[in-house]
Amino acid sequence: MIDTKRGRVLANELGKAPPIINVQDNGYVVRTQVAGTLKNVFMHLLRNSVDHGLETPEERLAQKKSAAGTIYLEMDVKDNMLRIKLSDDGRGLALARIRKIALEKGLINADKPLDDDNAASLILRPGFTTAQSVTEVSGRGVGMDAVLNFVKHEGGKIEIGFTDDKVGAEFRQFETVVYLPKVLSENVEGFHFHPLRRSDDILMEMGVDTSMETKITNSIAS
């Protein structure tokens, strides 16, 4: 659970309950040289989840959800790439609003409907934001494009994937998937010769109290 001053200020400013962070690292750790990049990436992604994804306690209770939302973070390896997935149990990606803003900015034409995948990809464009007001959390010009640049600098990429089948809905559940070269990670069961950082260490630096989070660790072969 986010339980530090920074985390409490973030949640309080937005009228949200501090979320539960569910981490499944599958036994992987990250090398020290990429720890700073991951800290920047996850700080922004977590803020996005709290700001844009998770509802207020009142809204959640009205939907028969728990007052506090949950953010899920999972790390594994696929196709020789370290894959880090982040999602939450909030309202989902606001596709209708994304399309509306894109139309207002002249990024799309009204006579050429944008499918859900292409609409989702717009959040990676420089300067694109769905924030309705400027706060200490969002709307200050540092968006998903900055996160993408962090990741590309390390030879990685970002994908937005839907986790439901509600094609064309106003909101859709989704996950942000960050891919980085596998060489930047190591499985704790293997031998290694470089300084490593546990995912816990980075989360703690970001203001996440890992002693209170729900943590699931399953070692898998690298």
BELRANOR-V784774 format. One record per residue. N is the residue number from 1. PSI is psi as a letter, one per 30 degrees, with the letter a starting at -180 (none if undefined). D_FIRST is the distance of its C-alpha to the first C-alpha in whole Angstrom. Layout:
BEGIN
n;psi;d_first
N;PSI;D_FIRST
N;PSI;D_FIRST
END
This chain:
BEGIN
n;psi;d_first
1;k;0
2;j;4
3;g;6
4;l;9
5;e;12
6;e;12
7;e;9
8;e;10
9;e;14
10;e;13
11;e;11
12;e;14
13;e;17
14;g;16
15;g;16
16;l;13
17;k;10
18;k;7
19;l;6
20;k;4
21;j;5
22;j;9
23;k;11
24;j;14
25;f;16
26;g;19
27;g;20
28;k;21
29;l;20
30;k;22
31;k;24
32;e;24
33;f;26
34;f;24
35;e;21
36;e;21
37;e;22
38;e;19
39;e;17
40;e;19
41;e;18
42;e;15
43;e;14
44;e;17
45;e;15
46;e;12
47;e;14
48;e;16
49;e;14
50;e;12
51;e;16
52;f;18
53;e;16
54;k;14
55;l;16
56;l;16
57;e;15
58;e;19
59;e;20
60;e;17
61;e;19
62;f;22
63;g;22
64;h;21
65;l;17
66;l;14
67;e;13
68;k;10
69;l;10
70;k;9
71;k;9
72;k;11
73;k;13
74;k;16
75;k;18
76;a;22
77;k;25
78;k;28
79;h;31
80;g;31
81;k;28
82;k;24
83;k;23
84;j;19
85;k;18
86;k;15
87;l;15
88;l;13
89;h;15
90;a;16
91;f;20
92;a;20
93;k;23
94;i;25
95;e;28
96;e;31
97;e;29
98;e;30
99;e;33
100;e;34
101;e;33
102;e;35
103;e;38
104;e;38
105;f;37
106;g;40
107;f;38
108;l;39
109;k;42
110;f;43
111;g;45
112;i;43
113;k;40
114;k;37
115;l;35
116;e;32
117;e;31
118;e;33
119;e;31
120;e;28
121;f;29
122;f;30
123;f;27
124;f;28
125;k;31
126;k;31
127;f;30
128;k;29
129;k;26
130;g;26
131;k;24
132;f;26
133;l;26
134;k;26
135;a;22
136;f;21
137;e;18
138;l;21
139;g;25
140;g;26
141;f;27
142;j;25
143;a;24
144;f;24
145;e;27
146;e;26
147;e;23
148;e;26
149;e;28
150;e;26
151;e;25
152;e;29
153;f;30
154;g;29
155;g;31
156;a;28
157;l;28
158;k;25
159;k;26
160;k;25
161;k;25
162;k;25
163;g;24
164;a;26
165;g;30
166;i;30
167;k;32
168;g;33
169;l;30
170;e;29
171;k;26
172;k;25
173;k;22
174;l;21
175;k;20
176;k;20
177;j;21
178;k;22
179;k;25
180;l;26
181;k;29
182;f;28
183;f;30
184;g;27
185;l;25
186;k;26
187;k;25
188;f;24
189;f;27
190;l;30
191;k;32
192;l;31
193;g;32
194;l;30
195;k;27
196;l;24
197;k;20
198;l;17
199;e;15
200;e;12
201;e;14
202;e;14
203;e;10
204;e;10
205;f;13
206;f;12
207;g;9
208;k;6
209;j;6
210;f;7
211;f;8
212;f;6
213;l;5
214;j;8
215;k;10
216;k;14
217;j;17
218;j;20
219;k;23
220;l;25
221;k;29
222;none;29
END
